[in-house]
């Protein structure tokens, strides 16, 4: 099977779902990791820092995979998957914080 089998079918490589237990299920390629909300926010910070490094040293970080330690699990996000992974993390974090509700409440108070 080709390594980019899912990409050819335009299926997402990253999916994050909130669970009724209060944790989040992070799916990346063939791996699923359950993380608490606090860890989701930590991953968001790591993604932000990696994105900043990629912007400042594009020639180095565009080709390097993003490596992430989650407890005992090490995830390696391929360079071509980082933008999608980062987007999924940002959306899940925004949903966890209920940003739309917060923006709506502050927007109506102004």
N, C-alpha and C positions, 0 to 999 in steps of 0.2 A: 504494500500500500504506500502511496506517495505521502511524504511528510505533510504536504499542504493540501491534503484531501478535503478538509472542511473548507478551506479558503476557496477552493474551486467551486463549491456549492454556495458560497456567500453566507455561510453560517457563522455566527459570532464565535470568536475564540474565548471570550470572557463573558461570564454571566454571574450576576450577584443577586441573590434573593433573600429577603428577610424571612425568617422562620417564626412560627408561633412560639417557639421556646425563647425568643428574644435574641438569638444569635443570627448570623448571616452565613449563607452558604456561598462560597466563592468557588466558581468553576472556571478553571483555565485549562484549555485544551482537554487533556484526559484526566485531570486531577480535580478533586473536590475537597475543599478545606472548610471546616466550620470555624468561624471566628466570632468573638464577642464584638459588640459595638465599639468599645474602646480600641480594639485591635484594628478595626476597619478605619478608624480615624488615624491611627498610627501609619497604616499603609498609605492613606491619603497624603500624609506629610512626607513619607518616603518618596512617593511619586512626584510630589511637587519639587522636592530637592533634586531628583534625577532629571526632571524636565528643565530645571534651572541650569544644571550642569551641561545638559545637551545643548541648550541655547548658547552657553558661553564657549564651549569647546566641541562644536559640531563634528569636526573631523575625527575626534576620539570617541565620543559617546554615541554617535549614530550607529556605529558598528558593534558596540559592546552590548551584551545582554544586561538587563536589569535583574539583579539578584536580590531576593527578599527572603529574610528569615521570619517564619511565623511559628513561634514555639520551637518544636523539633523538626519542622518541615522547612525545606529550602525550595523556593520557587525560582525558576529562571525564566524570565519573560524575554522572548526573542525580540530583537530590535524592531522587526516589522510588526510586532503585535503590541508594542508599548502604547501607541496612541489609543488603540481600542481599549486596552487594559486600564489605562489612566482615565479614560472617559467613563468606563463602567464604575471604577472606584469613586470618581468625583460625583457621579449621579447617585450611587448608593449612599454616599456620605451625606449628600444634600437631602436625600429622602429620609435618612436616619435623623437628621437634625430638623426635618420638616421646615426647610428653608422657605418654601412657598407660603406656608402659613405665617411664618415670622415676617416675611417681606410684606405680606398682605396686611398684617396687623400694624406694622410700623408705617406702611404707606397710607393707611387710612387715618392715622393719627396726625399726619403732617398737614 
